[in-house]
Amino acid sequence: MIFILPKIRGCKRHFSSCHCRGGNRGAAFTDVNQTAHPIAQANPDELTLIADRVATKIEATGKPLPNGNMADAHAEIRVIQQAYNAGKIRGADMAMGVAGKYVCGFCKDDIAVAAERPD
């Protein structure tokens, strides 16, 4: 289960990017939105936990959508993916805070699905 916290302490608000911090089991993960992270971390070949769901939505709508891979994933999905890759998400609760922008419509749905995937 993911808990979205209303504000990250000590995180400045920036209009050009979203800063997301999440953690559980003593680990903390942070990221920024897809336009603000380093190119080296923008790997389109590294799929997210919800890549199949995003691909299905793209096929149905014919529109490009975020969160299918680590190049276009928003910060919230990237934080969940980092926790999953580190083995910290299975069977655990995770708190997440977002600063800079509101959680977008894509992520509101995708966060819940990504959080349920790692059973």
C-alpha positions in Angstrom: 0.0 0.0 0.0 1.3 3.5 -0.8 0.4 6.5 1.3 0.7 9.8 -0.4 1.9 12.5 1.9 0.8 16.1 1.3 4.3 17.7 1.5 7.9 16.7 1.7 9.7 18.4 4.6 12.8 20.3 3.5 12.0 20.0 -0.2 11.8 23.3 -2.1 9.0 23.8 -4.5 10.1 24.1 -8.2 7.7 24.9 -11.0 9.7 23.0 -13.6 9.9 19.7 -11.8 8.3 17.3 -9.4 10.3 15.9 -6.5 9.2 12.7 -5.0 10.5 10.9 -2.0 9.3 7.5 -0.8 10.5 4.9 1.6 9.8 1.8 3.7 11.8 -0.8 5.6 14.5 1.8 6.5 15.2 2.7 2.9 14.5 6.0 1.1 14.1 6.6 -2.6 14.0 9.9 -4.4 13.5 11.0 -7.9 12.3 13.9 -10.1 10.1 14.0 -13.1 11.1 12.8 -16.5 12.3 16.1 -17.8 14.6 16.8 -14.8 16.5 13.6 -14.3 19.9 12.9 -15.9 19.9 11.3 -19.4 21.9 8.4 -18.1 18.9 7.4 -15.9 16.4 7.8 -18.8 16.6 4.3 -20.2 13.7 3.6 -22.6 14.6 -0.1 -22.5 14.1 -0.4 -18.7 10.4 -1.1 -18.3 8.4 -0.2 -15.3 6.2 -2.5 -13.3 3.2 -1.2 -15.2 4.7 -1.3 -18.7 2.1 -3.8 -20.0 -0.8 -1.7 -18.7 0.6 1.5 -20.2 1.1 -0.3 -23.6 -2.5 -1.5 -23.5 -3.7 2.1 -22.9 -1.4 3.4 -25.7 -2.8 0.8 -28.1 -6.4 1.7 -27.2 -6.0 5.5 -27.4 -3.3 5.8 -30.0 -1.7 8.5 -27.8 1.8 8.5 -26.2 1.5 8.0 -22.4 4.0 8.2 -19.6 5.1 5.6 -17.1 5.8 2.6 -19.3 9.6 2.9 -19.1 12.2 4.7 -17.1 12.8 7.4 -19.8 9.2 8.7 -19.7 8.1 7.6 -16.2 7.1 10.3 -13.8 8.8 10.6 -10.4 6.2 8.8 -8.4 6.4 5.7 -10.6 10.2 5.9 -10.7 10.3 5.9 -6.9 8.1 2.8 -6.7 10.3 1.1 -9.4 13.4 1.9 -7.4 11.9 0.4 -4.2 10.9 -2.7 -6.2 14.3 -3.1 -7.8 15.9 -2.9 -4.3 13.6 -5.6 -3.0 11.9 -3.3 -0.5 8.3 -3.2 -1.7 6.9 -6.8 -1.4 4.4 -7.0 1.5 5.3 -3.6 2.8 3.7 -0.2 3.2 5.4 2.7 1.6 4.9 6.4 2.3 5.4 8.9 -0.6 5.6 12.7 -0.7 5.4 14.9 -3.8 6.5 18.5 -4.0 6.7 20.9 -6.9 3.5 19.8 -8.7 0.3 18.0 -8.0 0.1 14.3 -8.8 -1.1 14.2 -12.3 -4.1 12.2 -13.6 -1.8 9.5 -15.2 0.0 8.9 -11.9 -3.1 8.9 -9.7 -4.2 5.7 -11.4 -0.7 4.3 -12.1 0.6 4.7 -8.6 -2.2 2.4 -7.2 -1.6 -0.2 -10.0 2.2 -0.1 -9.5 1.9 -0.5 -5.8 -0.3 -3.6 -6.1 2.0 -5.3 -8.8 4.9 -6.6 -6.7 2.9 -9.3 -4.8 
